[in-house]
Amino acid sequence: MSSQIAYEHQDVTGMLRDAGLRPTRQRVALAELLYSQGNRHISAEVLHEEAILANVPVSLATVYNTLHQFTEVGLLREVAVEGTKTYFDTNTSEHHHFFLEDENRVIDIPDSGLTLDNLPVPPEGMEISRVEVVVRLRKKQMQ
């Protein structure tokens, strides 16, 4: 689901049901926060802060669990940029990312025809499910 529109309560409930998830009060509230601003990249910590500000009583652990459940059913895409830093992308289409190191922010790489050649042959019994490119950016150093 890579829609650019903002979801309303009823749409989010249907989206969760269509994905095979029970639309609990917390899931619906978190999904509304996630999808109300169009496509974006968000960390669990930022979503938790948004939930608290919106008076949604939810623990950080519940936010993490919900984000991982949404990812498992294809409603989100997980983008790992550092060993411990993970963002969740509401745009689930095939695309790559820039990571702005100075801002700790992820943005989509515009469709520029990026091609990847010479991928390794996977081990016996395995197949490549997806290849993701994260290009790390920082401000130019003054010389």
Disulfide bonds with the S-S distance in Angstrom:
none
